[in-house]
Amino acid sequence: MYLLVIILRKAEHLDDVLAGLVELGIQDAVTVDAEPLKKSLAYKVPIFAGLKFDLREEPHSKIIMAVSEDQEAGKQLTVILKEVGIDLKEPGVARILTLKLESTFGEPEILDDI
């Protein structure tokens, strides 16, 4: 069992990423809103408040965590995304991490309508 962690810096691609996960048969996923580090430093950490960061229209990121049986799910997702014009080699789009899970507990919710 593997955990895919997708750090999506361009939230406008969220629908495509979620559709790609469903295409791969992955239903056990969750999305979380996230804030870029430089924005957090500039606004929430006083010692960095005076530093100049390029913060123009820095959107919130999305973190998607999904569980898969397939070790290659991350690679397969990059292929699906590239087919719809999302190239992860372009800086600042997204990163996909694949982590091996030692164990899991509980059962995922199944999406019947998909």
C-alpha positions as CSV (number, residue, x, y, z in Angstrom):
1,M,0.0,0.0,0.0
2,Y,1.3,3.5,-0.9
3,L,0.4,7.0,0.0
4,L,0.5,9.6,-2.8
5,V,1.0,13.1,-1.5
6,I,0.3,15.7,-4.2
7,I,1.4,19.2,-3.5
8,L,-0.6,21.2,-6.0
9,R,0.7,24.8,-6.2
10,K,-1.6,25.7,-9.0
11,A,-5.1,25.1,-7.5
12,E,-6.8,25.7,-10.9
13,H,-5.6,22.2,-11.8
14,L,-7.4,20.5,-8.8
15,D,-10.3,19.2,-10.9
16,D,-7.9,17.6,-13.4
17,V,-5.9,16.0,-10.6
18,L,-9.0,14.6,-8.9
19,A,-10.3,13.3,-12.2
20,G,-6.9,11.6,-12.8
21,L,-7.1,9.9,-9.4
22,V,-10.6,8.6,-10.2
23,E,-9.4,7.4,-13.6
24,L,-6.7,5.4,-11.8
25,G,-9.4,3.9,-9.5
26,I,-8.2,5.8,-6.5
27,Q,-11.1,6.8,-4.3
28,D,-9.4,7.0,-0.9
29,A,-8.2,10.6,-1.1
30,V,-8.5,13.8,0.9
31,T,-7.7,17.4,0.0
32,V,-6.4,20.1,2.3
33,D,-5.9,23.8,1.8
34,A,-2.3,24.9,2.3
35,E,-0.4,28.2,2.3
36,P,3.0,28.6,0.7
37,L,6.0,28.9,3.1
38,K,7.1,32.3,1.9
39,K,3.6,33.7,2.6
40,S,3.6,32.2,6.1
41,L,7.0,33.6,6.8
42,A,6.1,37.1,5.5
43,Y,2.9,37.5,7.4
44,K,3.1,35.2,10.5
45,V,6.7,35.1,11.6
46,P,7.7,38.5,13.0
47,I,11.5,37.9,12.4
48,F,10.8,37.6,8.6
49,A,8.1,40.3,8.3
50,G,10.6,42.9,7.0
51,L,12.0,40.7,4.3
52,K,10.9,41.3,0.7
53,F,9.2,38.2,-0.7
54,D,7.6,38.2,-4.2
55,L,4.0,37.6,-3.0
56,R,2.0,38.9,-5.9
57,E,-1.1,36.8,-6.3
58,E,0.4,33.9,-4.4
59,P,-2.6,31.5,-4.4
60,H,-3.2,28.9,-1.8
61,S,-2.0,25.5,-2.6
62,K,-3.8,22.2,-2.3
63,I,-2.4,19.1,-0.7
64,I,-4.1,15.8,-1.9
65,M,-3.3,12.7,0.0
66,A,-4.5,9.4,-1.6
67,V,-3.9,5.7,-0.8
68,S,-3.2,3.3,-3.6
69,E,-2.2,-0.3,-3.9
70,D,-0.1,0.5,-7.0
71,Q,3.4,1.8,-6.5
72,E,3.3,3.3,-10.0
73,A,0.2,5.4,-9.4
74,G,2.2,8.6,-9.1
75,K,3.9,8.0,-12.5
76,Q,0.6,7.0,-14.1
77,L,-1.0,10.2,-12.8
78,T,1.8,12.3,-14.3
79,V,1.0,10.7,-17.7
80,I,-2.7,11.5,-17.4
81,L,-2.0,15.1,-16.4
82,K,0.4,15.6,-19.3
83,E,-2.4,14.4,-21.6
84,V,-4.6,17.3,-20.5
85,G,-1.7,19.8,-20.7
86,I,-0.4,19.8,-17.2
87,D,3.4,19.3,-17.2
88,L,4.9,18.6,-13.8
89,K,8.4,19.3,-15.1
90,E,7.3,23.0,-15.3
91,P,8.5,24.7,-12.0
92,G,5.8,25.6,-9.5
93,V,3.0,23.4,-10.8
94,A,3.0,20.4,-8.5
95,R,5.0,17.6,-6.9
96,I,3.9,14.1,-6.4
97,L,5.5,12.0,-3.6
98,T,5.0,8.3,-3.2
99,L,5.5,6.8,0.2
100,K,5.3,3.1,1.2
101,L,2.9,2.5,4.1
102,E,3.8,-0.1,6.7
103,S,0.2,-0.5,7.8
104,T,-3.2,1.1,7.5
105,F,-6.3,0.9,9.8
106,G,-9.9,1.6,9.0
107,E,-11.9,1.3,5.8
108,P,-12.2,4.1,3.1
109,E,-15.5,5.6,2.1
110,I,-16.5,4.2,-1.3
111,L,-17.8,6.7,-3.9
112,D,-20.8,4.9,-5.4
113,D,-21.7,7.6,-7.9
114,I,-18.5,7.4,-9.8
